[in-house]
Amino acid sequence: MTEKRSGDTVADVDVAGAAHVRHPLRWVASLVVLVLAAQFAHLLWTNDNFQWDVVGRYVNASLIGDGIAITLELTVIAMAVGIVGGILLAVGRLSDNPLLRTACGLYVWFFRGIPVLVQLVIWYNLSALLPRISVGIPFGPEFAHGSTNQLITPLVAAVLGLGLNEAAYMAEIIRGGLLAVDPGQAEAAQALGMGGVRTFRRIVLPQAMRFIVPPTGSQVINMLKATSLVSVIALADLLYTVQSIYNRTFQTIPLLLVACLWYLVITSILYVGQSFIEHHYARGATRNARQGFWDFVLMRRRRPVPPPEVTA
């Protein structure tokens, strides 16, 4: 095959004897991974200190189940508080009102700058700052009041600490997703006579969800793991329940393995759900084929969709 370009002639290219490019480093990396995996499996099988019989005895215990229920309940409530608060903060951050925009920005700065563990301890010890909580007209009469120790229980302190902190992160995720949508989309919708609310609901939000859902799914998984911090305020979640057991039996490692196994199971389920939700909102924005369940589990790459055939 020859090709002429401005008087030049390109020599024929013979591809009959072409060979695949060799990648020796891939084989070396694969060998290293297999050796490390074999060593890890040998450690799990031969080390009696894991006490797998103890793990099997406690993994389905009713007390562990109660701790899992508290963990899931706390995750759902804290994420609900975080998402609702994040929406309000994101709208405030995008507002034309400078006072509202500044206040929301200060909230995000404050809660993102303080560790979650510190926030949990502060909420749990709020009675040292405010012995009594009241509701009424500002600087006026009170309608109701109560003791802080009775109102701020460990569960309430955990929800406030985790939920209000999560709202700061969700605000930035939602704001980033809304800003990622081309402003021309809203302008085109308004040119067609659509109102602001309808434009946001039908045009802007569906496109922003492609950018909001992936990090939100990661935040849900992080929230599930962050619930383990509430053990410091004596809330009987999964980790606190495990700790209460091994403090009596001194079987620390097998009980911690029980907690690890349950955290892995729950986060794996959430990870699978996140993948399919991402695929739902990515329709029309990717040329990859639909990923089946086993393709996801086995971490196979999505197959590219061939371009449609054009007939004359």
Secondary structure by P-SEA (a helix, b strand, c coil): cccccccccccccccccccccccaaaaaaaaaaaaaaaaaaaaaccccccaaaaaaaccccaaaaaaaaaaaaaaaaaaaaaaaaaaaaaaaaacccaaaaaaaaaaaaaaaaccaaaaaaaaaaccccccccccccccccccccccccccccaaaaaaaaaaaaaaaaaaaaaaaaaaaccaaaaaaaaaacccaaaaaacccccccccccaaaaaaaaaaaaaacccccccccccaaaaaaaaaaaacccaaaaaaaaaaaaaaaaaaaaaaaaaaaaaaccccccccccaaaaaacccbbbbccccccc
